[in-house]
Amino acid sequence: MGSRYPLTNTQSATPRFTVGCDHHGWWVVHDRLGRVGGLFASEAAALHFADEESNHDACAVCRAPAGKCVELDGITAVAVRTTSLRRSA
């Protein structure tokens, strides 16, 4: 089953929201425009927030690629991680 939120952007426009984990393992919604965003306890909560903020426009939301760390101030590449990216709910 495919995800509604692409791992990478396949269109020319950059998605407004990026969803992924930060260096602590919390789920983050980063807004490219810097207007909203936050830390979330679960992936589902982060995706729900981004979906609502984008008026359910799937092209406006993307998941961060594997191996990338999403911070509220942007996306940062990380080296090999030894801990899980998921924080239990």
C-alpha positions as CSV (number, residue, x, y, z in Angstrom):
1,M,0.0,0.0,0.0
2,G,1.5,3.4,-1.0
3,S,1.7,6.4,1.2
4,R,-0.3,9.5,0.4
5,Y,2.7,11.6,1.4
6,P,5.6,11.2,-1.0
7,L,9.1,10.6,0.3
8,T,10.5,13.1,-2.2
9,N,8.9,15.7,-4.3
10,T,8.2,14.6,-7.9
11,Q,6.7,18.0,-9.0
12,S,8.5,21.2,-9.8
13,A,7.0,23.1,-6.8
14,T,8.5,22.5,-3.4
15,P,6.1,21.1,-0.8
16,R,5.3,23.6,2.0
17,F,5.5,21.0,4.8
18,T,8.1,18.4,5.6
19,V,7.4,15.8,8.2
20,G,10.1,13.7,9.8
21,C,12.0,13.1,13.1
22,D,14.4,15.4,14.8
23,H,17.7,14.4,16.5
24,H,15.8,13.4,19.6
25,G,13.3,11.2,17.8
26,W,10.3,13.5,18.1
27,W,8.1,14.0,15.0
28,V,8.5,17.4,13.5
29,V,6.4,19.4,11.0
30,H,8.6,22.0,9.3
31,D,6.8,24.8,7.4
32,R,9.0,26.1,4.5
33,L,7.3,29.5,4.9
34,G,8.0,29.6,8.7
35,R,4.4,30.3,9.7
36,V,3.4,27.1,11.6
37,G,5.0,23.8,12.7
38,G,5.8,21.9,15.8
39,L,6.9,18.8,17.6
40,F,4.6,15.8,17.8
41,A,4.6,12.6,19.8
42,S,3.6,10.4,16.8
43,E,3.9,10.4,13.1
44,A,0.1,10.2,12.7
45,A,-0.3,13.4,14.7
46,A,2.4,15.2,12.7
47,L,0.8,14.1,9.4
48,H,-2.6,15.1,10.6
49,F,-1.5,18.6,11.5
50,A,0.3,19.1,8.2
51,D,-2.7,17.7,6.3
52,E,-5.1,20.1,8.1
53,E,-2.8,23.1,7.6
54,S,-2.4,22.4,3.9
55,N,-6.2,22.1,3.4
56,H,-5.7,18.4,2.6
57,D,-3.4,19.1,-0.4
58,A,-1.2,16.0,-0.5
59,C,1.3,17.8,-2.8
60,A,2.0,20.3,0.0
61,V,3.2,17.7,2.4
62,C,6.2,15.4,2.0
63,R,8.0,13.0,4.3
64,A,11.7,13.6,4.9
65,P,14.0,11.1,3.1
66,A,15.5,8.3,5.2
67,G,18.7,9.4,6.8
68,K,17.6,13.0,7.1
69,C,16.8,14.8,10.4
70,V,14.1,17.4,10.3
71,E,14.5,20.3,12.7
72,L,12.1,23.2,13.2
73,D,14.6,25.5,11.5
74,G,15.0,23.2,8.5
75,I,16.3,19.8,7.3
76,T,19.7,18.7,8.4
77,A,21.6,15.6,7.1
78,V,22.6,13.2,9.8
79,A,25.2,10.4,9.8
80,V,24.3,6.9,10.8
81,R,21.9,6.8,13.7
82,T,22.2,4.1,16.4
83,T,18.8,4.8,18.0
84,S,15.3,4.4,16.7
85,L,13.7,7.3,14.8
86,R,10.3,6.5,16.4
87,R,9.4,7.6,19.8
88,S,6.7,5.4,21.3
89,A,3.3,7.0,21.8
